[in-house]
């Protein structure tokens, strides 16, 4: 089968790699002039690393394997710790933090030469009974049996195929970066929760640290000229290591990423066009489920095509297989934003400390049940 994939991000390259392995002829159309390697680091939970392994990508030696998830109050008091090693033993794959650019390179390395066409953003789509034709911004035309829209939260394919409204802002955003680590965080990913916002940090391998500050945000808010100074004011009085991380940063290290959320559609495409990743279900990054859900899409779509290799019928089968879990993941992210985000008294120090009454032995099984509820793979 001839397949066009719009977008050379993680989901686009992953689905291209899976389809090539199944014997399909794949061309990836990417609007940028080269691979987009920025964007900090991502967290892959057990389901994400399992799917990447299924695609033939060896993550050993890349990024930072995680053994513990630690949740603390703004003053640094422990709320909960999750033993991730027990989940690694249970599910057979280890969670890991990986620089986005490193994963992009690994996925792209498994594609045939010339499979990715740069400077080829999708502008027009014509889908008929026998195939689909795509015209790029440069005027080139491509024909295929199936089009996969993996072109992100502002997906052109989604707009053309579903005529859907854009993802809407959630009222929050993160300031984040991937920078040289001011100390070794080891194999622990840490989240600190307070009324001013959230702060998270984790190692990403090669002496790097991924960190983020999450807080309320509106599109009407003026951009901060000096974001590090703004963050120092907002998070003043927080426990270690907030000040130490901020002292290691310059303004150029900090990027703003507003949260957005799609209404997850009932049908993830039409005719011979399907969507995956943020193009189908953009969600807040709270809980780090977005990329993992995109990889679940990849696994589901490739499995549906193996079971019934009819591009005209894949939309219904794929939508039915993925819609419920993706909608659940989106709801989880939105609900976690309401609990951990900077909006209510739920984030006061006394109430946060009450949550520490949860026995540690229950934390890992509970988190494992959540991952199982969001995954077809583990």
N, C-alpha and C positions, 0 to 999 in steps of 0.2 A: 504494500500500500504506500502511496505517496502522501506524506504528511508535512504540512507547514506548521511551524511553531512560532508564534509572535512573542518575542521577548527572550533575551539571553541572560535572565537572572537565574537564581537557584532553581526555581520550579521549571522554567523553560529548558534549561540545560539538563536537568534531571530527567524530565519526561523524554527529551530527545535521546538521551543516553539509553533509557529503557526501551524506547521504540526501535532504536538502531539494533540493540541486542536481540530484539524479536524479529529482526529481518526486514523492517520497514525502511523505506527511503525517506530521509528526513532532511529538511532545510529549516534552519532557524533564522528568522528575520529580526534583526536588532537595530533599533533606531540610532543608538550611539555609534561612534566611530571605532570603538574597541570594547573589550570586556569592561564592565563597570565593577571595579574592585573595591570601592569604598563602602561606607556604611557600618563600620565597626565590626563587632563580633556577634555571633548568634549562639543561642543555647539549643542544642539538640537533646531532647529527652530520649529515653530508651527506644521509643518507636521511631524517632527520626534517625538515630544512628543505625537501627536495624534495617530501615529502608535504604539508606545510603549504602550499607554493606551489600544489600541485595542487588544494587546497581553496579557492584564490582568496584566500589571505591574503598580503598584502604585508608582509614583515618588514623592508624597507629603513627604516633610521632607528630601529629598535627593538632595544634590547640592544646587544651587542658582537659584531661579526664576529671570528672567530678565524683567525689565520694560523699559529700554532705551538702544539704540545703539548710541554711541557717536563717531564721527569721528573728529579728530583734526589735526592741522599741527604739525610739529616737535617742534615748540615752545609752543604748547599747546593751540593755538587759535582754536576756534570752527569752523569746516567746516559744519557739519550737525549733527542733532540729530533726531533719529527715535523713535517715541512713540510706543513701543512694546505692551503696555497695550491695545491700540486701536486694534491692530492685534489679541491679545488674545481674546478680546470681539468679534471680527469679525469671527475668525476661531474656537473658542471654545476650544483652547488649548494654554498653555503658553510656550514660549521659556524658556530654562533652561540650565545652565552649570552643568555638572555632572562629577565627577571623573570617568574615564573609568572603574577602578576596581569596583566601586560601581554598575555601570550598568551591568557589567559582572556578578556580584554576584546575582543581582536581576533577570536577565534572566535565569541563571543556576538554581536558586531555584525553578523554575516552571517546571523543567524537571523530569521525573521519575528517580529513583535511578538506576545508572549504564548506563544511556543513553549516557554519555560521556566516551569514551575510551581514556585514555592518553597513551603517548608513541606509538602512532599509526599513524605516518605520512604516507600519501599515496605515494606509489612508482610506482605501475603499475595499469592500468585500462584496463579491457576488456569489451567492450559493445557489446551485441548481440541483436537480434530481441526480445528475451524474457526476458532480464535482463542485469544487469551489475555486474561484479566481480571486487573487489578492493583488491590488495595485499599491505600490509603495509611494512614498513622498517624492522619490526621485523619478517616478514614472515607470519603473520596471514592473512587469507582470509575472506572477507565479501561479501555476495551476497545481491542484492536488486533489486527493480524495477526501481529505479531512484537514480542518484548520483548528489548532489548539491555541486559544488565547491565554497566554501566560505573561501578559504585558502590564501587570502591576495594578496598583490601586486606582490609577487614572486610565484604566484599560480602554484603548480605542476599540478593540474587538468587542468588548462588552457593550459599549455604546452603540456600535453598528449592528450587533446581533440582537441584543435585548432592548435597545432603546431605553436603557435604565438610567435612573438618576445617579449622580455621583455619590461616593461614600460621604457620609456626613461627619463633621467634627464631633468629638465626644466631650469637649470641654476640658481636655487635659493634653499635655505634651511632655516629652522628655528632652532634657539636655543631656547629651551623651558623647562619649568618645572612646577611642582605643589608643592608649598612650603607654609609654614606659612605666612599669609598675614602681611606685615609690616604696613598696615593701612586697614581700612574697605572700599572696593570699592563700597559697597552697591549693588543695583540691576542693575547696569550699566555695559555694556561691552564696552570697549573703544579701539579704534584703532587710533594710531598716525602715520602720513605718512610723510616721508622726503626722501631726496636723498640718505642718508646713508642706508636706509632700512625702515622697519616698526617696530613698537612696539605696542603690544596689551596686555591688562590685564583685568581680570574679576574675581569676587569671585566665589568660587566653593563649598561653604558650609563648615561647621565645622572649620571655621577660616583659610581656605586655599585660595590661589590665584593661578589661572592659568595665566601664562604670556608667551610671546614669542617675540623674535627678529628675523625678517625675513630679509635676505640679499642675495646678489649674492653669488653663490657657484659653484664650479666645482669639479668633482670627483678627479681631479688632485691636488686640494688644500690640503696642509698638515694639519693634525688635530691640533687644537689649544691646546697647553699644559696648558694654563691658560685662559680658555674661558671668565671668568668674566672680567679679565683685558683687553682682546681684545675687549669685548663689551663696556667697559668703554671708551676706546680710540675711538671706532667707533661712539658712540652715545654721545660723549662729547658735551656740549652746548645745548642739547635738553632740553625742558621744563619739569617741574614737571609732573609726579612723577618718571621719568626715573632713575635719580640718586638714589632716595630713594629705588626703587626696587633693583637696582644693589648692593647697599650697604648692602642689606639683604641677599645676595646670597654668597654661596661658590662654588668652581669649581665643586664639586660633585653634586650640584643641577641642573646642566645644561646638557641637552642632545641635540645632533644634529640629526635632521631629514631632510634628503634631499627630495626635491619635486620630484615627478615622475608623468608621465602621460601616459596612454594607448591610443592607437587608439581604440575608441569604436567600437566593431565588429558589423556587420549586424546581425549575428546569435550568440546568447549567449550560444552556446553549440552545441552538435551533438548527434543524437540518443537519448539515455536515460541519457545524462549528460548535466547539465545546470550550468551556472556561476552566481554569484551575488557579490555585493560589489566591493572591490578593485580587486578581481580576474577578474571582467568583465570590470571595468572602473576606474582604479586608476586615481586620479586627484589631482592637487595642493590643499592644505587645505585653500587657500585664499577664504574667504567668508563662510567657515565652512559648505560646502555642502556635503562633502564626506560621512560621516556617515548617514546624512539625506537621501542621495540618496540610500545608501545600505538598509536602512529601507523601502524606496519606493520599492526597488527590492523585499524585503520580502513580502510586502503587495501584490504586483502584482503576484508573483509566487504562493502564497497560493490561491489567487483569481482565477488564471488560472486553478489550479488543482481542485478547487471546481466546476468550470464551465464545465470542460471536464477532468475528472480524468483518462486520458490516458497518461502515462508517455512518450510514443513514440511520442505524438503529442504536448507536452507542450512546446518544444523548440521554435517552430515557433510562437505560440500564445504569449508566454512570451516575446520573442525578439521584436515582433511587438509592444507590449504594452509599453515596457520600453525604447527602443533604442533612440527614439527622445528626450525624456526629459533628459535622462542621458547624451546624447551628448551635449544637450543645457547647462546642468549644468557644464560639463567639459569645454565647450567654455567660459562660464561665469567666471569660476575660472581662466582660462588662460588669459582672457582679463583683469580681475582685477589685476592679477599679473603684466601685462604689464603697467597698470596705477599706481598701488600702490607700485610696486616693485622698487628696488633701481637701476634704469637703465637710466632714461631720465630726461629732464628738467621739465616734468610734475610734478615732486615732489618738485619743488622749492617753497619756502614760498609764494612769491607773487601769483603764479598761484594757489596754494592750497587755498589761501584766497579768490580768485575770486569765487571758488566753493561755498563759504558761501552765495552767492547771491540766492541760491535756497531757496524758502520760506519753513519754517519748516512744514507748513500744508500740503506740497506736499510730504514730505519725507516718512511718514508712508504709504500712499497709493501706492507710487512707490515701496517701499520694499515689500508691500503685493502683488502687481502685479507680482513681480519677484518670490516670493515664489509660487504663484498660477501657474506660467508658468513652474515651476520645479516639480510640485506635482500632483498626481492623487487623493490625500487624502483630500486636503483642497480646 
